[in-house]
């Protein structure tokens, strides 16, 4: 659905958006605007689209973002400095929140599904790899430039380096995801030649062997560094399962239930009997983290999440038939990489702005009591607004770079459509459509022959064929 990036108000009088669809009960009001906006996205969505997959990705993003915002904390340290902290270190009663909000396995699972489907329709593997790499790595430069400026500004103002480091590290931490995801993307053509079940099982075996070496009593200290092998092997498990799902594996509810129950039982056993941490996210000061690098407990937990995702995909797809809910889900998918890369920056920038005020509850205070969590929830509105501003700015820059802000995509003749049919015409649940099925209506006509708004393309490209972070 790459063309959904063009959604926006057309040039003209500021009297509300003209959608070409029936207006809401209060045209120009917030209700009418939302109804028209959702209707435009609904009308542009292919009928055969599997909306449950998009819903899974959106939920995974939501879990990661909210989880990071709730567990990232800064506490006053000696000498007027700030140090990274975590409420889970002081309030272990909130550990079950990490079981709900640590959803990275679902993200990798859907990413593997999308990559496998995209690769099957790609005429040239090398071009596919270059395109995927460019889409994944392009957002890194703006993030690094922004933080280079922030670090330079704080340093020039005499901020202690320990404080600068404590503020920058959480904001730049999402780059590890990008590195791992890019590596798995580069390996996708090779992985596609293997049996996904065997690949996933082999990766689990690697994680088991690495954990056994790391945690063997009396082993040399250097073995602990071996754990970083799990950074690739651990996330290869859900990624490979996603590729298998794209090929028809895991289609039965029995397989999904087996993953859910087996993964949950394995994670519980490792925590209860083998001393693995109960938290599925890292806790400041803890000797072992289930996430950095991933442990066998995190992999088992991820298997349970994959099983649950498969079981709820159908109900989510039906829920996504509600136009407004689907519109929000579609736009979250379009902004997935922006949200992931910038959500911690929005939190850190809020903390930077509050430095002059000293001990700010819920932001620059020790997360040692339940009141801290209540204050942090209050700050989330500010952080969300900053993230939305970053997303809007990013969308504007993309439109300027393409040289088509507020304009329709150039019309292509039928011959071009026929040439693109094998790629653009593939649906979420079947083979490529015919050339007649994918040809666009004439300019100015909507999907049913109605008026089409300038700046909005009525035919959405299949955005599962794009990198999940660039949607």
SETOR-739479 format. One record per residue (C-alpha): x, z, y. Coordinates in steps of 0.1 Angstrom, whole numbers, padded with zeros to 4 digits, always signed. Each point is the difference from the previous one (the first is absolute). Example, Ala and Ser with C-alpha at 12.3 -4.5 7.8 and 13.67 -1.06 7.14 Angstrom:
! residues 2
+0123+0078-0045 +0014-0007+0034 
This chain:
! residues 471
+0000+0000+0000 +0028-0008+0023 -0024-0017+0025 -0017+0034+0006 +0030+0007+0023 -0017-0022+0025 -0031+0022+0004 -0003+0009+0036 -0022-0005+0031 -0001-0036+0012 +0008-0009+0035 -0031+0002+0022 -0022+0025+0018 +0003+0036-0011 -0035+0001-0013 +0008+0009-0036 +0012-0022-0028 -0018-0032-0009 +0000-0001-0037 -0024-0028-0009 -0018+0026-0022 -0032+0019+0007 +0007+0026+0027 -0004+0037-0006 -0028+0020+0015 +0020+0006+0031 +0020-0032+0009 +0032+0009+0019 -0003+0037-0010 +0024+0017-0025 -0026-0004-0028 -0004-0037+0007 +0037-0006+0003 +0007+0017-0033 -0028-0019-0017 +0013-0034+0013 +0036+0009-0009 -0009+0010-0035 -0022-0030-0004 +0027-0024+0010 +0024+0014-0026 -0027+0001-0027 -0008-0037+0007 +0036-0010-0003 +0006+0017-0034 -0001-0022-0031 -0029+0007-0023 +0023+0005-0030 +0024+0024+0016 +0007+0032-0019 -0006+0025+0027 +0008+0029-0023 +0037-0009+0001 +0000+0001+0038 -0017+0034-0001 +0026+0014-0023 +0028-0012+0023 -0018+0015+0030 -0005+0034-0017 +0037+0000-0011 +0010-0006+0037 -0023+0027+0012 +0013+0025-0026 +0037-0006+0009 -0006+0002+0037 -0022+0031+0000 +0024+0017-0025 +0030-0007+0022 -0018+0012+0031 -0009+0033-0017 +0033+0009-0017 +0024-0012+0027 +0009+0030+0023 +0026+0011+0024 +0009+0037+0005 +0022+0017+0026 +0035+0007-0011 +0030+0019+0014 +0014-0013+0033 -0032-0015+0012 +0001-0027-0026 -0027-0014-0023 +0002-0002-0037 -0022-0019-0025 -0024+0022-0019 -0030-0003-0022 -0032+0021-0002 +0002-0002-0038 +0032+0021+0001 -0019+0028+0017 -0035-0006-0013 +0002-0011-0037 -0037+0006-0003 -0004-0035+0016 +0020-0017-0028 -0031-0016-0015 -0003-0021+0032 +0032-0019-0012 -0019-0010-0032 -0026-0017+0022 +0020-0015+0028 +0031-0012-0018 -0013-0035-0008 +0032-0022-0001 -0005-0009-0036 -0033-0017+0009 +0018-0019+0028 +0026-0013-0024 -0026-0008-0026 -0021-0022+0024 +0033-0015+0013 +0010-0011-0035 -0035-0015-0005 +0002-0019+0033 +0035-0013-0006 -0008-0013-0035 -0031-0018+0012 +0019-0015+0029 +0030-0011-0021 -0023-0019-0025 -0013-0022+0028 +0033-0006+0017 +0014-0035-0004 +0036+0011+0007 +0014+0034-0010 +0029-0001+0025 -0024-0007+0029 -0023+0027-0013 +0029+0025+0000 +0011-0010+0035 -0035+0004+0014 -0006+0034-0016 +0034+0013+0011 -0006-0012+0036 -0035+0017+0001 +0013+0032-0014 +0032+0003+0021 -0012-0014+0034 -0017+0033+0011 +0032+0020-0005 +0017-0013+0032 -0026+0013+0025 +0000+0034-0017 +0038+0003+0001 +0001-0012+0036 -0026+0026+0011 +0019+0028-0017 +0033-0011+0014 -0015+0004+0034 -0016+0034-0008 +0033+0013-0015 +0020-0012+0030 -0025+0015+0025 -0001+0034-0017 +0038+0001-0003 +0005-0009+0037 -0024+0028+0009 +0021+0025-0019 -0022+0005-0030 +0020+0017-0028 +0009-0025-0027 -0016+0021-0027 -0033-0003+0018 +0004-0038+0005 +0007-0003-0037 -0029+0021-0010 -0024-0021+0020 +0015-0034-0011 +0003+0005-0037 -0037+0003-0008 -0008-0030+0021 +0026-0022-0017 -0007+0013-0035 -0027-0027-0007 +0029-0025-0001 +0009+0012-0035 -0034-0014-0012 +0008-0033+0016 +0033-0002-0018 -0014+0008-0034 -0030-0023+0005 +0022-0028+0012 +0022+0005-0031 -0030-0002-0024 -0013-0030+0019 +0033-0018-0005 -0001+0009-0037 -0036-0012-0004 +0009-0035-0014 +0021+0016-0026 -0025+0027-0008 -0027-0027-0004 +0019-0014-0031 -0002+0034-0017 -0028+0019-0016 -0013+0025+0026 -0008+0027-0025 +0036-0002-0014 +0014+0000+0035 -0020+0031+0010 +0009+0018-0032 +0037-0008+0004 -0001+0013+0036 -0016+0032-0012 +0028+0004-0026 +0026-0004+0027 -0016+0027+0021 -0002+0023-0030 +0037-0006-0008 +0011+0006+0036 -0020+0032+0003 +0014+0013-0033 +0035-0007+0014 -0007+0015+0034 -0017+0032-0012 +0022+0007-0031 +0012+0036+0002 +0037+0002+0009 +0004-0037+0007 +0024-0012+0027 -0012-0001+0036 +0006-0037+0003 -0028-0007-0025 -0025+0010+0027 +0009-0032+0019 -0012-0020-0030 -0035+0009+0011 +0000-0027+0025 -0003-0025-0028 -0036+0012-0003 -0007-0013+0035 -0003-0034-0015 -0010+0009-0036 -0027+0024+0011 -0019-0024+0023 +0006-0029-0024 -0025+0017-0024 -0031-0004+0022 +0012-0033+0014 +0004-0015-0035 -0034+0013-0010 -0015-0017+0031 +0016-0033-0011 -0015+0005-0034 -0034+0007+0015 +0002-0033+0019 +0006-0017-0034 -0030+0016-0017 +0016+0031-0015 -0017+0034+0006 -0034-0018+0002 -0018+0026-0021 -0013+0034+0011 +0016+0015-0031 +0035-0010+0012 -0007+0014+0034 -0013+0033-0014 +0031+0002-0023 +0023-0004+0030 -0020+0027+0020 -0001+0026-0028 +0035-0007-0014 +0016+0000+0034 -0017+0031+0012 +0008+0019-0032 +0036-0011+0002 +0004+0012+0036 -0017+0033-0007 +0022+0006-0031 +0032-0008+0020 -0010+0024+0028 -0012+0028-0022 +0026-0001-0028 +0031-0017+0013 +0002+0014+0036 -0007-0031+0020 -0013+0007+0035 -0038+0002+0003 +0001-0019+0033 +0000-0038-0002 +0017-0003+0033 +0033+0014+0011 +0001+0036+0014 +0027+0010+0025 +0025+0024-0016 -0011-0007-0036 +0028-0008-0024 -0019-0027-0018 -0024-0025+0015 -0025-0021-0021 +0003-0028+0025 +0036-0003+0013 +0009-0014-0025 -0031-0004-0023 +0000+0022-0030 -0018-0004-0034 -0027+0022+0013 -0006-0023+0030 -0001-0030-0024 -0026+0017-0022 -0020+0009+0030 +0002-0036+0011 -0013-0012-0033 -0030+0023+0004 -0006-0015+0035 +0002-0035-0014 -0026+0009-0026 -0023+0015+0026 +0004-0030+0022 -0011-0023-0028 -0030+0021-0007 -0012+0002+0037 +0007-0036+0009 -0034-0012-0010 -0020+0027+0020 +0023-0006+0030 -0007-0038-0002 -0037+0007+0002 +0005+0025+0028 +0019-0027+0019 -0032-0021+0002 -0008+0021+0031 +0011-0023+0029 +0014+0027+0023 +0019+0018-0028 +0014-0033-0012 +0010-0009+0035 +0020+0032+0004 +0016-0005-0034 +0009-0036+0007 +0017+0009+0033 +0019+0029-0016 +0014-0025-0026 +0010-0024+0027 +0019+0028+0018 +0014+0016-0031 +0037-0004+0008 -0005+0010+0036 -0018+0031-0010 +0025+0010-0026 +0031-0006+0020 -0012+0015+0033 -0022+0029-0010 +0029+0025-0001 +0013-0014+0033 -0033+0007+0016 +0003+0037-0011 +0036+0003+0010 -0006-0016+0034 -0028+0026+0006 +0025+0027-0009 +0026-0015+0024 -0025+0000+0028 -0008+0037-0007 +0037+0011+0000 -0002+0012+0036 -0028+0024-0008 +0019+0020-0026 -0018+0016-0030 -0031-0022-0003 -0024+0012-0027 -0005-0025-0028 +0028-0023+0013 +0032+0019+0009 -0008+0033-0016 +0008+0015-0034 -0026-0010-0026 -0001+0035-0015 -0037+0008+0003 -0033-0018-0006 -0006-0002+0037 +0028-0025+0002 -0020-0024-0021 -0031+0003+0022 +0022-0008+0031 +0016-0030-0018 -0035-0014-0008 -0007+0002+0038 +0031-0020+0008 -0010-0028-0024 -0023-0016+0025 +0029-0005+0024 +0023-0013-0027 -0027-0024-0013 -0005-0014+0036 +0037-0006+0003 +0000-0018-0034 -0029-0021+0010 +0018-0009+0032 +0031-0011-0020 -0022-0021-0022 -0017-0017+0030 +0034-0007+0016 +0013-0015-0033 -0031-0022-0004 +0005-0013+0036 +0037-0007-0006 -0009-0020-0032 -0026-0020+0019 +0025-0008+0028 +0027-0010-0025 -0024-0024-0017 -0009-0014+0034 -0037+0001-0006 -0015+0031+0016 -0038-0004+0004 +0001-0036-0014 -0013-0016-0031 +0023-0011-0027 +0007-0037+0003 -0024-0022-0020 +0014-0016-0031 -0015-0031-0016 -0014-0001-0035 +0032-0013-0014 +0019+0031+0010 -0027+0022-0015 +0002-0019-0033 +0038+0004+0000 -0003+0037+0005 -0028+0006-0025 +0022+0013-0029 +0013+0028+0022 -0026+0009+0025 -0030-0007-0022 +0007+0026-0027 -0026+0027-0001 +0005+0036-0010 -0018-0004-0034 +0004-0036-0011 +0020-0033+0002 +0005-0021+0031 -0031-0013+0016 -0006-0037+0006 +0010-0017+0032 -0036-0001+0011 -0004+0037-0005 +0029+0009+0023 -0005-0024+0029 -0008+0016+0032 -0031-0008+0020 +0004-0020+0032 +0014+0018+0030 -0026+0021+0016 -0020+0005-0032 -0001+0032-0019 -0003+0005-0038 -0037-0009+0001 +0002-0026+0027 -0004+0025+0028 +0021+0003+0031 +0036+0011-0005 +0017+0021+0026 +0033-0013+0015 +0029+0021-0013 -0017+0008-0033 +0006-0021-0032 -0029+0002-0024 +0019-0007-0031 +0023+0028-0011 +0031-0007-0020 +0003+0020-0031 +0021+0029+0013 +0008+0014-0034 +0024-0030-0001 +0019+0015+0029 +0023+0031-0003 -0021+0031-0001 +0018+0014+0029 -0006-0030+0022 -0037-0002-0003 
